[in-house]
Amino acid sequence: MRTIALIGAPGSGKSTLGPLLAERLGGPFVDVDAVIEQRQGRAIRDIFADDGEDAFRAIEAAVTVELLAQPGVVSLGGGAPLTPRIATALGDVATVWLQVDAHHAVARIGLDQGRPLLAGQGVRATLIALLNARTPVYRSLATVAIDTNGREPDALVDAIAAALEEA
């Protein structure tokens, strides 16, 4: 099995679709954020709060590049592709951009205060700003792009698998 990276904004479906896609393709699934939390022994929001975003991004880059070097489906954090080292590593794998609009993303994640960059007031406005800033990066790195708005997981896995075969 090759390496398939899932990128996209919070609420795009990376953590939901990743295990389903890996099962469909007969390979392993790994969520970068879960690996970071396991290795660090603390939540990502605590790493942000205690050490700052720069420290988190350095940890994230090291773990992401390591995991992208192994076959399977890898779910990346929403901001990971903005890190140059990670963007370079994504050039060597099949990268699936899970597209989502702010309305659907907020419906999926709610007002989740556990997401450091969405913490505080104005979750919807913050998410819109993140989408606007990150969309050009996601677009430039994507092997395939899949619109996840209003679609069920099984249908999305079918669409991803078909798009990867065509790519």
N, C-alpha and C positions, 0 to 999 in steps of 0.2 A: 504494500500500500504506500502511496505517496503521502506527502504532508499537505494538509489542507488547513489553511488559516481562516478563521471567521473574524471579520472586523465589522465594526458598526457602532453606532451610538448606544448609550444605555437604553434598554428597552427594545432593542432591535431583534432580540431572540437568540443571541449567541449561546447563552447557557442552556436554553431550552432545546434549541435545534442541534447543538453540538453532539450530545450523546446519541440522539436519534440518527443523525447522519453517520456517526461512527459505527453504530450498530448496523445500519443499512449497508455500509461499505465493508464491514467485517474487520474493523481496526479499532485501536484504542482512542479514547477521548481524554483530553486534559484541558482544564480551565486554568489559565495562567494565574488569575487572581487567587484561586483556591490553593495553588501550589505556593504562591508567595505567602499567604496567610499561614499555611502549614509550616513552611520553613522558618518563618519569622516568629511564629508562636503568638501572633497578634493580628487583629483585624486591620485591613487596609486603612480604614478611617483613623485608626490609632497610629499607624505609621505616618500618615499625613499630619496628624495633630502633634505627634511627638518629635518627628524628624524633618517634616516639611516635604513639599512636593518634589523638590529636586532629589532628595534622598530616595523617595519612593521610586521616582522615574529611573534612577540608576539601578536599583534592585530589579525593577520591572524589566529593564533592558537586558540584564544578564540572564534572568530566568527565561524570558521570552525567546531570546536567541538560542539558548540551550534547547528549549522544547521544540522550536521550529526545525531543529536539526534531526529530529526523530520522526519516523512515519506515524501518521494518525491525524486526527482532527484536533486542532488547537484553537481554543477560544481566547481571544486577546481582550484586554481591557480597552474601553472605548478610546482612551487617549494614547494608547501604545503606538499606533502607527505614526504619530507626530514626532516620535523620537527617531532621529536619523539612523541610528544603529539598527533599530527594529525595521524601519522602512527598507533599508538595504537587504535585510534578511528576508523580508517578504517577497523580494524580487526573485528568490530561488524556490518559492513554493506556490501552489495554487491558492489564490487569495479570493475569498468570497466576501463581498461587501453586502451585508444585510441592511437594506435601506428601510428607514422608518421615518414617518413624520412626527412632529411633536405631539400631536393629538393622540396617536396610537402609542407612542412611547410613554407618555404620562399615564395613559390608561393601564399599561402593562406594569409599570414600576410604582405607580402611585406617588405619594409624596415621601419617597424613601430617603430618610435622613442618614442612612448608612452609607450613602454614596458621597464621598468627600466633595466632589466638585458640584454636587447638586444640593448640598446642605444649606440650610438657611431659608430665607424668604424667596419667593419668586422661582420656584422649581421650574415651572413651565417656561418662564422667560430665560432662565439660565440654560435650560435644555435647548431652546431655540437658538440661543447664541452659540452653544457648543456645536449644534448641527450646522449652522452657517459657517463656522470657522473650520470644521473638520471635513465637510463634504468634499471640497476640492482634493484633499489629501486622500480620503477613502477612494474617490473616483480614480485618481492617478495610480493607485496601487492595486486596484481590483482586477483580477483575472475575469471574474464574472460578477454581476450585480443582480441582486434579487430583491424585489419589492415585497416586504413582509406585511404591509398594511392590510389589516382585515383578513388575513389568510390563516388557515389552520396549520399546525405543525406538520402533519403528514403530507399535506399538499406542498408545503414549502420544502420538505426533504426531497420529495419527488422532483420539484423544480430545480433544486440545487444539484442533485445527482445528474439530471439531464443536461443542465448547463455545463457542468464540469466535463461530461462526456464530449460535448460539442466543442469545448474550448481547447 
